[in-house]
Amino acid sequence: MDLILDGIKKAFWLLVTLDPEVMGITWLSLKVSGIATLVSLLLGISIGSVIALTRFPGRRVAVSLVNTGMGLPPVVVGLFVSIMLWRNGPLGFLEILYTPTAMIVAQAIIATPIVMGITLAAMQQLPKKLRLQIFALGATRLQMVWILIKEAKLPLLAAVMAGFGGVISEVGASIMVGGNIRGYSRVLTTATVMETSRGNFDVAIALGIILLLLAYVINAILTHIQQHERPR
Amino acid sequence: MKRVSSVWIVSLIAAVLFGVLTVSPASAQQKNIILATTTSTQDSGLLDVLIPMFEKKTGYFVKTIAVGSGQAMAMGQKGEADVLLVHSPAAEKKFVDEGYGINRRLVMHNDFVIVGPPSDPAKIKGIKSAVEAFKRIASTGSLFMSRGDNSGTHAQEKAVWKAANINPEGQKWYQQTGLGMGQTLNVASEKRAYTLTDRGTYLALKKQLGLDILAEGDAILLNIYHVIEVNPAKWPKVNSVGGRAFADFMVAQETQGVIKTFGVDKFGSPLFFPDAGKKDEDLGK
């Protein structure tokens, strides 16, 4: 118990003194996971909408695959991304292994199915007649999709939160493709693992608390937007 | 309403572009060195001192990947690292003999110690021979935590079991964590088990462990670190110049001086003993 108190004190101290290393780590976490979430939104919402709104052979298989993908284990993603990005691997010419960019790639792969799955569910529960009505009003296909996305705004914001929550808290892929390099690819989760193995439990707990605070602030903002735009 | 949405979309795309541009700066490739090393050099904090020194001096950027010695050598074998700092002599010799590594040089040593609960159920306290201590742990069936991760420490531990003519695999009192040294020590402490550890990591974590050093000083327990450059003849993409620069740095006089005093202020005794230029056989004498 004392340890947890020490950790809370330490977290408070690191935050008020704006410890440069911890600030850097926090900022990198936010940047990597934020960008990965944005990428996953672009991919997840567009592909998810297409799957939700069209009929094609093998569609059920595709939906099952997306739903399975929602539970992709980060370490497995990390392993595959590492192998692809190895210098002597198929994408080695990119030379991005052990960089924040590689972490964004891995996290985007983790978050995309989550966003896609929630998009799918959200779009499918819109009333079918809505589409007919939109067409009847003379909308083009693209306009129709856009209106439907706007209609599904609330669950889609939930998709943002789920995707972001999934990647900001993930450690397996980040440590494998990022390497936990000090001042370069060390994020809150990988730093927590390292401080734990170094026995600096107070610092580890402090980092965990900062991670929770960060997740809370982001989610509070998203929730605010979501609830603000809720139909009344 | 419509305007708000398009503002959102535009800012989202702008943010993605901005982010991608700022996160991946145009990097001079040959300025990066991948150092694959063992967890103990990172967990003890030694590299946090040495790497910035090296970077400042040479302008290289070192990507330290701290894994077990086994994995570090596997990375070298695939050409995914430029230079290794490892402590698994038998495997290292094989690595160099097979042509994956060149220029293996002695950097430093410390020693392994057998730690365990203060109650010492196997009564090994004060025994000089590590083999004898392991035999007693086995014969009393006292819980032993193994790294089980092909690290240098794990290799060392297996060597002692072999010398004791005991095969602990599958025994009920023998458990493998598959974790790094720091975490394994914590597990051993919680479970009141014995384990083999390098002295550096133990000293760094000592304050929160319920473990005492019970057996130490046997020559078989020397923990020797070498630096090895990955052979660019096998893998042309290896940054051999950078790897050489780092290896040279590790054996340079100034660096050796830093290693000699590292940890003294915090733990009262050094964690590593510099050995550059010596021969393996002369250590521990």
Interface residues (C-beta under 8 A of the other chain):
Chain A: K31 V32 G34 I35 L38 V39 L41 L42 W86 R87 N88 G92 E95 I96 L97 Y98 T99 P100 T101 I104 K150 G179 N180 I181 R182 Y184 S185 M194 T196 S197 R198 G199 F201
Chain B: S5 L12 I13 A15 V16 G19 V20 T22 V23 S24 S27 Q29 I34 T39 Q42 D43 G45 D48 I51 F61 K63 T64 I65 A66 K78 G79 E80 L179 G180 M181 G182 Q183 L185 N186 A204 L205 K207 Q208 L209 W235 K237
